[in-house]
Each structure stands twice: as C-alpha cells, then as structure tokens.
C-alpha cells in the first residue's frame, strides 16, 4: 500500500503543497539545479561519465516518501478506534479513522575507498505524519506523530565499475534526536482522555536498507531512484499514563509500555555531483 492508495491523490497533493512542506521541494530543486550548474563548468561535457570507482566522491540531496507502519501506529489506531467526531455545522457524526504518511529529506556524501565499495553518510529530517480519514468531502486534520533530525552511516555496495549506470545497495545505522506526540490528530478534536503529557523527547538508533538505480551524466551530474526501508526504535521516559473510557470500554495508551517502534517503506530520489568524472 502506497500513499496515493491510502490517502487518496487529493489528500497527498493537499499535504505536499502547503506552505511548510513546499520548503522541502524547494530545497531539493535547489540541490538539483546547483548540481547541473556546477557540472556545466567543465569544458569536456561530451566526455563519457566514468561512474563509480575507487576514489570517487559524490555529494547531493535526497527526498523520500512512503508508507509507515509499526507498533506506535497500531497503538494510535487501537486507542481511538471507538471514537467519533461530530461536524456540528452539518450535524453528521463520523468514526475517527487515521492514516499515516512518512517522508524524509536531507543531504548525503559518499566516498569510495575501493572499487565496488563505498562509505555513505546522510544528514536528514524524518517525519511520520498522521491524518484523519473522514473523507474528501469533510474537513481533515494533520499532525506529526514522530519527527527527528538524524545522522546515519553505512557501507554502499556498487554492482558496476566505471559505467554510466549503477545499482547500489546500502545498509546503514543512524542516531536521531526527535520528538514523539501521542494522539496528534485526536487531541485537536477534543477527544476526552485523562492523563499527563502527550509529548516526549525521543533520541534513538535507527536502521535502514536502500536499493537504488543510479545514472551518471557527463560533467559529473548524478541521479538515482530506488526503494528504502527504515526501522526506528523509540524509548519513552516516563511512560505514557493516558487513558480513556468509550462506550464502557477502557483503553490505556500503549498499555503502559516504555518502548515502541516505527517502520517505513519508501520511494527515494536523489541528485548530486560526482567529483571524479
């Protein structure tokens, strides 16, 4: 299941093209154009690109978006599953359902100490967004369930050497500094609950696998597209003490657990500059 199937085309477009989220695309377009301009300074633009090989260095930017899942999302759905919201202006009551979207963006650098093998590092912003699913004919609300700034590093394995195209597999481990907010949508709808703070600072490790198809162009321009799987671990201190009673049934948020996780499967696009060409 992908974002268009989960949110619907209109909802994804509405989410992306807001004033805040537009900055992400502006950032990526800036990196793309900078790479093209930088590459155009070379005199021999008709020279075939040499691709990936020992000593190569690549600097660029990336953007990813995809489908999130995991224990934290299950906990959100379980906690609000009997809640409803009434649109008072039209006197219609709808069941509160939630959908989620993941995206990240940032910069990367890779150095290849050997043929076929490199070391890749990423500095990024990652966000798990929650949205109500009342339908396209009704007002919906967004909120960030979890977001962080992180640095990751790992080996990159290249399937080709000195070719214009390449297939790259990169496992990585990283550390993120972030914030988790329980019930980011339900809290905006005045859902009745008892307990303390819904927000926690969460600093944790995460793991990532990326498989991408890359193309090298004359002048050093580099572009790739692929798939990415990410796994974020989260520890909560103190644990959440949020609870509610709906239709005679009692619910405790995360059942008092001190840890949880979030995962995502994403499409990732990157562009940059290969220094040795």
N, C-alpha and C positions, 0 to 999 in steps of 0.2 A: 504494500500500500504506500502510495506516494502522496505528497502534499496536495496535488491537484485533486486526487481522488478523495482525500479526507476532508479538506476544507472547501473544495469547490473552486473553480477558476476565479470567480469574482472575489471570494474571500482572500485568496492568495494575493491577487492584484491589489486589493484594498490594503492588505497588511504591508506589502512591499513598498507601495508608493505613498507612504506617509512622510511627513517632513523629517522625522528622525531616521527612518530606515533608508531614506533616499541617500543619506550620507554614506552608507555602505557602498552603494553602487557608484557614487561619485568617486570614492576612494579607489575602487577597482578600476574604473575607467581612467583615472589619473595615472595609475601604475601602467596600464596598458599603453596609453599614449606616450608616456615617458620612455618606455622600452623601445617603442617604434622610433621615436626621435633620436634616442641615444644610438640605436643601431644604424640610423641613416647617416651618421657622421663618418662612417667608414667609406673609403674610396672604392673598395672592391666589393660592391654589393652583389655582383654577379657571381662571386666565388661560392661554390657549393658549401653549405654548412658542414662542419666536421662532427657535430653531435657530442655524445658523451664519451669521454676517455680520461685516462689518468691526468690529473692536474686541472680538470675542468671545474669552473665555479659558476654557479647560477644564483641570481638574486631576483626575487619577484614578489608578487602578491597573489592572493587566492581568495575565493569565496565559495562556500559550501552551503547547501540546504537539503533537508531531507526529513525522514520520518523518525520520530523519537519514541522510545518505549522504555519500560523498566519498572522496578519496584515503586519508585516515587510516583510515577504516573498512575500505576494501579492503586496506590494509596489515595490519590486525589479522587479518582473515579469512585472508589468504594465509599469514601467519606460523604460525597454529595449525591449518591445515587437515588435517594428518595426525596431530594429537594425539588421544589418547583419555584417558578418566578411568575408573577402576575404583571402583565402590561396594563397598568391602571387606565391608560387613556383609551384602550380598546376593549378592556375587560376580558382579556384572554390569558389563561394560565398555561404555561409550558413547562415540561420537565426539564430540569437543568442537566444538560449533557455537555461534555467537554471534549475538545480536540486539541492537538498539540502539533507544533512545528519546531524544527531545530534549524539553526543557521550559525555559521561562524565566518570570520574573515580575518585576514592578517597578512603578514609578510613571512617569507621563507628565505633561507640561504642553504645552499648545498655545495660541499667541496668533495671532489673525488680523489682520494689518495691512491687508488688503484683503478685499473680498468675494470669495468663492470660493478664496482662497489664505491658508494659514496657515503657521506655523513650529512644528514639533513636536519635542520632545526627550524622550528616555527614559533613565531610570536603571534598570539591571536586573541580575539574576543569571541566567546561562545555563548549562545543564548538558547534556552528552551522556553518557547512561548506557549502560553495557554490561551484558548479562546472558547467562548461559549458557542454552542451549536443550536441556537433557536431557529435557524433557518434564514435564508437570504431575504425573506420578507419582513424580518424583525431586526430590531437593534441587537447587536452583539458586543461583547466586552473582551478586551485583551489584557493580558498581564504576563510578566516574566516569572516563571516558576523557579528557574535557576539560571544564573549567568556568572561568568568568570573571565578573568584575564589569565593567560597561561603561557608557559614556555615548554616546548617539547623537543625531543631529540631522538634520533634513531638511525640505523643503517638503511641505505637505499640500494637495492639490487637492480642493476640495469641488464636488460636482455640483449642489448646490441652494443656495438663499439664503433665509433666514428661513422655513424649512419644518420640520415636526416630524420628518421623516426626511431622511437624507442618505447619499450614497455617497462615500467618502473614499479617495483613492489617495495613499500616502505612500512615496516613495523616501527612503532615509536612509543615512548613513555614520556609523560609530562607531569608538571605540577601546576595547579591552578589556584588562584586566590579569588573567591567568589562569594555570592550571596544566594541564599535559598529563601523563598517566600511561600509559605503554605497558603493554599486557597487564594491565589491572586485574583481569580475571577469571582468566586463566591463571596469574597469579602466586599466586593463592590456592589453586590446585590442585596446586602443587608441580611444575609443568611444567619439565623440565630445559632450561636455556639457559645460555649463557655471555655475559659482557659486563659493562658498567658499570651506572650508574644508569638506572632506567626513567622517572625524573621530570624534567621540565623546566619552568621558568617561561617562559610564553609571553605576550608583550604584542604585540598586533597590531590591524590595521584589520579591520573587517568591513562588509559591505554588506547592505542589507535592502530588500525591497519588501513593502508591506502594502496590501491592498484590503479595506475593511470597510463594512458597512451599519450606520449609526448611527440611533438614535432618541432624540429629546429629549422629556422629560416636564415637566409643569407643576411649578414650584418649582425647576427647574434640574437635575434629575437627568438623567444622560446614560448611555447604554449602547450598546455596539457589539459586533458579532461579524463575523469575517472570516477571511481567509487570509493567511499570512505566509511569505515565502521569505527565508532568511538564508544568507549566504556568509561563512565565517570563514577568513582566511588565517593561517598559522602558520609561524614560522621557528624552527628548533632550533639552539641553540648551547650546547655542542658537538653534533654529530650523534650519533645513537644507534649504539652498537657492539655491539648484541645479536644473537646468532646461536644456532642450534641445528641438530642433525642428527637427522632422524627417518626411520626405515626406509631409511637410506643416502642420503637426500636432505638437502642443506644449505640452510638458509634464513637470510637476513640481514634483520633488521627494517628496513623502508622502503628496503632496498637502499642504505643509506648516504646517502640524500637529506637535504638540510638544510632542506627546506620541505615543507609539505603543506597540505591544506585540508579543511574540513568544511562541509557544507551541510544545510539542513533545510527541509521544507515542513510548516507547522503551522497548526492552528486557533487563533485568538487571540480572547479575550474580554476586554472592558474595561468598566469602570464608573467614573463620576466625577460632577463637578459643573460645569455651565456657568454662569459668573458673571453673564452678562448674559441676563436672561430677562424 
